[in-house]
Amino acid sequence: MPKAYYDNTISGFLGTSDETILGRLMISDEFRTTIEQKNSWRSEIEILKRQLRHVPDGSIIFEYSTCTLAPVYHGLSPEKRTVKQKTGGCN
């Protein structure tokens, strides 16, 4: 699974059509894309393209997945608990 639904350089982002970016986001979406989410992405793309047009370099990432390391406790009493990190399948 890719870590980001969409990532590109800023110049690449600016040179890519809004429809292509939206399509990549929707294809990468692991969940059912709602109309509200689709409209939100459309607005974000338009706003970011206006705001970033004078930025010479950099990168842009939409919907980046992060792994949350949540402690998992094993043992019966607090004194004997050992902690292992649960990664939820993230590498």
DSSP file (Angstrom, degrees, kcal/mol; ACC not computed):
  #  RESIDUE AA STRUCTURE BP1 BP2  ACC     N-H-->O    O-->H-N    N-H-->O    O-->H-N    TCO  KAPPA ALPHA  PHI   PSI    X-CA   Y-CA   Z-CA
    1    1 A M              0   0    0      0, 0.0     2,-0.0     0, 0.0    27,-0.0   0.000 360.0 360.0 360.0 128.1    0.0    0.0    0.0
    2    2 A P        -     0   0    0      0, 0.0    63,-0.1     0, 0.0     3,-0.0  -0.370 360.0-132.9 -65.8 149.1    1.4    3.4   -0.9
    3    3 A K  S    S+     0   0    0      1,-0.1    62,-3.7    61,-0.1     2,-0.4   0.804  88.6  40.6 -73.3 -29.0    1.9    5.7    2.0
    4    4 A A  E     -A   64   0A   0     60,-0.2    60,-0.2     1,-0.1    59,-0.2  -0.940  67.4-143.3-123.8 143.2    0.3    8.7    0.2
    5    5 A Y  E    S+     0   0A   0     57,-1.3     2,-0.3    58,-1.0    58,-0.2   0.862  95.3   4.6 -67.2 -34.9   -2.8    8.9   -2.0
    6    6 A Y  E     +A   62   0A   0     56,-1.4    56,-3.0    -3,-0.1     2,-0.3  -0.966  69.4 166.9-150.8 132.0   -1.0   11.5   -4.1
    7    7 A D  E     +A   61   0A   0     -2,-0.3     2,-0.3    54,-0.2    54,-0.2  -0.992  12.8 139.2-145.7 146.1    2.6   12.9   -3.9
    8    8 A N  E     -A   60   0A   0     52,-2.0    52,-2.8    -2,-0.3     2,-0.1  -0.966  53.5 -81.0-165.6 168.9    4.5   15.0   -6.4
    9    9 A T  E  >  -A   59   0A   0     -2,-0.3     4,-2.8    50,-0.2    50,-0.3  -0.451  47.9-111.8 -72.7 161.9    6.9   17.9   -6.6
   10   10 A I  H  > S+     0   0    0     48,-2.0     4,-2.7     1,-0.2     5,-0.2   0.922 120.4  49.8 -63.8 -41.6    5.2   21.3   -6.5
   11   11 A S  H  > S+     0   0    0     47,-0.3     4,-1.5     1,-0.2    -1,-0.2   0.897 112.1  48.5 -64.8 -37.4    6.0   22.0  -10.1
   12   12 A G  H  > S+     0   0    0      2,-0.2     4,-0.6     1,-0.2    -2,-0.2   0.910 111.1  50.4 -65.2 -42.5    4.6   18.6  -11.0
   13   13 A F  H >< S+     0   0    0     -4,-2.8     3,-1.1     1,-0.2    -2,-0.2   0.922 110.6  49.2 -59.3 -46.4    1.5   19.2   -9.0
   14   14 A L  H 3< S+     0   0    0     -4,-2.7    -1,-0.2     1,-0.2    -2,-0.2   0.813 111.9  49.5 -65.5 -29.4    1.0   22.6  -10.7
   15   15 A G  H 3< S+     0   0    0     -4,-1.5     2,-0.4    -5,-0.2    -1,-0.2   0.482  94.9  87.7 -88.8  -2.7    1.4   21.0  -14.1
   16   16 A T  S << S-     0   0    0     -3,-1.1     5,-0.0    -4,-0.6    -4,-0.0  -0.795  85.5-109.2 -99.1 138.3   -1.0   18.2  -13.5
   17   17 A S     >  -     0   0    0     -2,-0.4     4,-2.1     1,-0.1     5,-0.2  -0.277  21.7-122.0 -63.5 149.6   -4.7   18.6  -14.3
   18   18 A D  H  > S+     0   0    0      1,-0.2     4,-2.7     2,-0.2     5,-0.2   0.876 113.5  55.0 -57.2 -38.7   -7.1   18.9  -11.4
   19   19 A E  H  > S+     0   0    0      2,-0.2     4,-2.5     1,-0.2    -1,-0.2   0.880 106.5  49.8 -65.4 -38.9   -9.0   15.9  -12.8
   20   20 A T  H  > S+     0   0    0      2,-0.2     4,-2.2     1,-0.2    -1,-0.2   0.918 112.7  46.7 -65.9 -43.5   -5.9   13.7  -12.9
   21   21 A I  H  X S+     0   0    0     -4,-2.1     4,-2.3     2,-0.2    -2,-0.2   0.937 113.6  48.2 -63.3 -46.8   -5.0   14.6   -9.3
   22   22 A L  H  X S+     0   0    0     -4,-2.7     4,-2.6     1,-0.2    -2,-0.2   0.902 110.5  52.5 -60.5 -41.7   -8.6   14.0   -8.1
   23   23 A G  H  X S+     0   0    0     -4,-2.5     4,-2.5     2,-0.2    -1,-0.2   0.908 108.7  49.3 -61.3 -42.9   -8.6   10.7  -10.0
   24   24 A R  H  X S+     0   0    0     -4,-2.2     4,-2.1     2,-0.2    -1,-0.2   0.901 111.7  49.8 -63.1 -40.5   -5.4    9.5   -8.3
   25   25 A L  H  X S+     0   0    0     -4,-2.3     4,-1.1     1,-0.2    -2,-0.2   0.933 113.2  45.5 -62.5 -45.4   -6.8   10.5   -4.9
   26   26 A M  H  < S+     0   0    0     -4,-2.6     3,-0.2     1,-0.2    -2,-0.2   0.882 112.7  49.8 -68.5 -38.4  -10.0    8.6   -5.5
   27   27 A I  H  < S+     0   0    0     -4,-2.5    -1,-0.2     1,-0.2    -2,-0.2   0.882 113.7  46.6 -66.1 -37.5   -8.3    5.5   -6.9
   28   28 A S  H  < S+     0   0    0     -4,-2.1     2,-0.3    -5,-0.2    -1,-0.2   0.654  84.6 113.3 -79.0 -15.9   -6.0    5.4   -3.9
   29   29 A D     <  -     0   0    0     -4,-1.1     4,-0.1    -3,-0.2    -3,-0.0  -0.406  52.2-161.7 -64.1 121.4   -8.8    5.9   -1.4
   30   30 A E  S    S+     0   0    0     -2,-0.3     2,-0.2     2,-0.1    -1,-0.2   0.656  73.2  56.3 -76.2 -15.9   -9.1    2.7    0.7
   31   31 A F  S    S-     0   0    0      1,-0.1     2,-0.6     3,-0.0    -2,-0.0  -0.510 106.9 -76.3-109.9 176.2  -12.6    3.8    1.8
   32   32 A R        -     0   0    0     -2,-0.2     2,-0.5     1,-0.1    -2,-0.1  -0.667  51.3-129.1 -75.3 117.1  -15.7    4.6    0.0
   33   33 A T        -     0   0    0     -2,-0.6     2,-0.1    -7,-0.1    -1,-0.1  -0.557  23.6-151.0 -73.6 119.1  -15.2    8.2   -1.3
   34   34 A T     >  -     0   0    0     -2,-0.5     4,-2.4     1,-0.1     5,-0.2  -0.449  25.4-113.2 -84.5 162.4  -18.1   10.4   -0.3
   35   35 A I  H  > S+     0   0    0      1,-0.2     4,-2.5     2,-0.2     5,-0.2   0.858 119.3  55.7 -61.8 -35.2  -19.3   13.4   -2.3
   36   36 A E  H  > S+     0   0    0      2,-0.2     4,-2.1     1,-0.2    -1,-0.2   0.912 108.5  46.6 -64.2 -42.0  -18.2   15.6    0.6
   37   37 A Q  H  > S+     0   0    0      2,-0.2     4,-2.6     1,-0.2    -2,-0.2   0.922 112.2  50.2 -65.6 -44.0  -14.6   14.1    0.4
   38   38 A K  H  X S+     0   0    0     -4,-2.4     4,-2.2     1,-0.2    -2,-0.2   0.920 112.4  46.8 -60.4 -44.7  -14.5   14.5   -3.3
   39   39 A N  H  X S+     0   0    0     -4,-2.5     4,-2.3     2,-0.2    -1,-0.2   0.859 110.5  53.7 -66.3 -35.2  -15.6   18.2   -3.1
   40   40 A S  H  X S+     0   0    0     -4,-2.1     4,-2.8     2,-0.2    -2,-0.2   0.936 109.1  47.8 -63.8 -46.6  -13.1   18.8   -0.3
   41   41 A W  H  X S+     0   0    0     -4,-2.6     4,-2.7     2,-0.2    -2,-0.2   0.909 110.0  53.2 -61.0 -41.5  -10.2   17.4   -2.4
   42   42 A R  H  X S+     0   0    0     -4,-2.2     4,-2.2     1,-0.2    -1,-0.2   0.940 111.7  45.3 -58.0 -47.0  -11.4   19.6   -5.4
   43   43 A S  H  X S+     0   0    0     -4,-2.3     4,-2.7     1,-0.2     5,-0.2   0.919 112.4  51.1 -63.4 -44.1  -11.3   22.7   -3.2
   44   44 A E  H  X S+     0   0    0     -4,-2.8     4,-2.9     1,-0.2     5,-0.3   0.915 109.8  50.0 -59.7 -43.6   -8.0   21.8   -1.7
   45   45 A I  H  X S+     0   0    0     -4,-2.7     4,-2.4     2,-0.2    -1,-0.2   0.938 112.9  46.2 -61.3 -47.9   -6.5   21.3   -5.1
   46   46 A E  H  X S+     0   0    0     -4,-2.2     4,-1.8    -5,-0.2    -2,-0.2   0.928 115.5  45.6 -61.4 -46.8   -7.8   24.7   -6.4
   47   47 A I  H  X S+     0   0    0     -4,-2.7     4,-2.5     1,-0.2     5,-0.2   0.936 114.0  48.2 -63.4 -47.5   -6.6   26.6   -3.3
   48   48 A L  H  X S+     0   0    0     -4,-2.9     4,-2.4    -5,-0.2    -1,-0.2   0.882 108.8  53.6 -64.4 -38.3   -3.2   24.9   -3.2
   49   49 A K  H  X S+     0   0    0     -4,-2.4     4,-0.6    -5,-0.3    -1,-0.2   0.905 111.9  45.7 -63.1 -39.7   -2.6   25.6   -6.9
   50   50 A R  H  < S+     0   0    0     -4,-1.8     3,-0.5    -5,-0.2    -2,-0.2   0.927 117.8  42.9 -65.9 -43.9   -3.3   29.3   -6.4
   51   51 A Q  H  < S+     0   0    0     -4,-2.5     3,-0.4     1,-0.2    -2,-0.2   0.779 117.4  44.2 -75.6 -27.5   -1.2   29.5   -3.3
   52   52 A L  H >< S+     0   0    0     -4,-2.4     3,-2.0    -5,-0.2    -1,-0.2   0.428  78.5 101.1 -99.2   0.7    1.8   27.5   -4.6
   53   53 A R  T 3< S+     0   0    0     -4,-0.6    -1,-0.2    -3,-0.5    -2,-0.1   0.725  88.9  43.1 -64.0 -19.2    2.2   28.9   -8.1
   54   54 A H  T 3  S+     0   0    0     -3,-0.4    -1,-0.3    -4,-0.2    -2,-0.1   0.277  85.7 108.7-107.3  10.8    5.1   31.1   -7.0
   55   55 A V    <   -     0   0    0     -3,-2.0     3,-0.1     1,-0.1    -3,-0.0  -0.785  58.6-154.4 -87.6 120.8    6.8   28.5   -4.8
   56   56 A P        -     0   0    0      0, 0.0     2,-0.3     0, 0.0    -1,-0.1   0.849  64.2  -8.1 -70.4 -34.9   10.0   27.5   -6.7
   57   57 A D  S    S+     0   0    0    -47,-0.1     2,-0.3   -46,-0.0   -48,-0.0  -0.961  76.0  96.5-155.0 170.8   10.5   24.0   -5.3
   58   58 A G        -     0   0    0     -2,-0.3   -48,-2.0    -3,-0.1   -47,-0.3  -0.853  55.6 -85.3 136.7-172.8    9.2   21.5   -2.8
   59   59 A S  E     -A    9   0A   0    -50,-0.3     2,-0.4    -2,-0.3   -50,-0.2  -0.908  22.4-152.3-132.2 158.2    6.9   18.6   -2.5
   60   60 A I  E     -A    8   0A   0    -52,-2.8   -52,-2.0    -2,-0.3     2,-0.4  -0.997  10.1-172.5-134.2 140.1    3.2   18.1   -1.9
   61   61 A I  E     -A    7   0A   0     -2,-0.4     2,-0.4   -54,-0.2   -54,-0.2  -0.998   6.7-160.4-135.2 131.8    1.5   15.1   -0.3
   62   62 A F  E    S-A    6   0A   0    -56,-3.0   -56,-1.4    -2,-0.4   -57,-1.3  -0.935  73.1  -4.0-109.7 136.1   -2.2   14.3    0.0
   63   63 A E  E    S-     0   0A   0     -2,-0.4   -58,-1.0   -59,-0.2     2,-0.4   0.935  76.5-166.0  53.7  63.6   -3.6   11.8    2.6
   64   64 A Y  E     -A    4   0A   0    -60,-0.2     2,-0.4    -3,-0.2   -60,-0.2  -0.671  12.3-135.9 -82.3 128.7   -0.3   10.5    4.0
   65   65 A S        -     0   0    0    -62,-3.7     2,-0.4    -2,-0.4    -1,-0.0  -0.685  22.1-171.4 -85.2 135.1   -0.7    7.4    6.1
   66   66 A T        -     0   0    0     -2,-0.4     2,-0.5    24,-0.0    24,-0.0  -0.930  21.8-124.6-122.6 151.9    1.2    7.2    9.3
   67   67 A C        -     0   0    0     -2,-0.4     2,-0.6    22,-0.0    21,-0.1  -0.825  19.7-149.9 -93.1 129.8    1.7    4.3   11.6
   68   68 A T        -     0   0    0     -2,-0.5     2,-1.1    19,-0.2    22,-0.1  -0.889   6.7-146.2 -99.7 122.4    0.6    4.9   15.2
   69   69 A L        -     0   0    0     -2,-0.6    18,-0.2    16,-0.1    16,-0.0  -0.767  22.2-176.0 -90.1 104.1    2.6    2.9   17.7
   70   70 A A  E     -B   86   0B   0     16,-1.2    16,-1.5    -2,-1.1     2,-0.1  -0.858  27.3-117.0-102.1 131.0    0.2    2.0   20.4
   71   71 A P  E     -B   85   0B   0      0, 0.0     2,-0.5     0, 0.0    14,-0.2  -0.429  23.1-156.7 -67.5 138.8    1.5    0.2   23.4
   72   72 A V  E     -B   84   0B   0     12,-2.1    12,-1.7    -2,-0.1     2,-0.4  -0.978  11.2-145.6-115.9 122.8    0.0   -3.2   24.0
   73   73 A Y  E     -B   83   0B   0     -2,-0.5     2,-0.4    10,-0.2    10,-0.2  -0.737  15.4-174.3 -95.5 134.7    0.2   -4.4   27.6
   74   74 A H  E     +B   82   0B   0      8,-1.7     8,-1.9    -2,-0.4     2,-0.2  -0.973  43.3  56.7-124.1 140.7    0.7   -8.1   28.5
   75   75 A G  S    S-     0   0    0     -2,-0.4     6,-0.1     6,-0.2    -2,-0.0  -0.415  75.6-103.0 121.3 162.2    0.6   -9.5   32.0
   76   76 A L  S    S+     0   0    0     -2,-0.2    -1,-0.1     4,-0.1     5,-0.1   0.861  95.9  42.4 -91.2 -39.3   -1.9   -9.6   34.8
   77   77 A S  S >> S-     0   0    0      1,-0.1     3,-1.1    -3,-0.1     4,-0.5  -0.801  80.4-119.2-112.5 153.8   -0.6   -7.0   37.2
   78   78 A P  G >4 S+     0   0    0      0, 0.0     3,-0.7     0, 0.0    -1,-0.1   0.826 114.2  57.3 -56.7 -31.9    0.8   -3.5   36.5
   79   79 A E  G 34 S+     0   0    0      1,-0.2    -4,-0.0     3,-0.0     0, 0.0   0.791 111.8  40.7 -69.8 -26.4    4.1   -4.5   38.1
   80   80 A K  G <4 S+     0   0    0     -3,-1.1    -1,-0.2     2,-0.1     2,-0.1   0.323  85.2 126.8-105.3   6.8    4.5   -7.4   35.7
   81   81 A R    <<  -     0   0    0     -3,-0.7     2,-0.4    -4,-0.5    -6,-0.2  -0.408  40.3-162.4 -69.0 138.6    3.3   -5.7   32.5
   82   82 A T  E     -B   74   0B   0     -8,-1.9    -8,-1.7    -2,-0.1     2,-0.5  -0.930  12.0-137.2-115.7 147.7    5.6   -5.7   29.5
   83   83 A V  E     +B   73   0B   0     -2,-0.4     2,-0.4   -10,-0.2   -10,-0.2  -0.899  20.4 179.5-110.9 130.0    5.1   -3.4   26.6
   84   84 A K  E     -B   72   0B   0    -12,-1.7   -12,-2.1    -2,-0.5     2,-0.5  -0.953  30.4-117.9-122.0 146.6    5.3   -4.3   23.0
   85   85 A Q  E     -B   71   0B   0     -2,-0.4     2,-0.6   -14,-0.2   -16,-0.1  -0.728  20.5-153.9 -87.8 128.8    4.8   -1.9   20.1
   86   86 A K  E     -B   70   0B   0    -16,-1.5   -16,-1.2    -2,-0.5    -2,-0.0  -0.898  10.1-174.6-101.1 122.8    1.9   -2.7   17.8
   87   87 A T    >   -     0   0    0     -2,-0.6     3,-1.2   -18,-0.2   -19,-0.2   0.561  30.6-131.7 -98.1  -8.7    2.4   -1.3   14.4
   88   88 A G  T 3  S-     0   0    0      1,-0.2     3,-0.1   -21,-0.1    -2,-0.1   0.794  72.3 -54.0  64.8  26.9   -0.9   -2.2   12.8
   89   89 A G  T 3  S+     0   0    0      1,-0.3    -1,-0.2   -22,-0.0     2,-0.2   0.485 100.3 137.8  88.4   1.8    0.7   -3.7    9.7
   90   90 A C    <         0   0    0     -3,-1.2    -1,-0.3     1,-0.1    -3,-0.1  -0.573 360.0 360.0 -82.1 145.3    2.9   -0.6    8.8
   91   91 A N              0   0    0     -2,-0.2    -1,-0.1    -3,-0.1    -3,-0.0   0.417 360.0 360.0 -98.2 360.0    6.5   -1.2    7.8
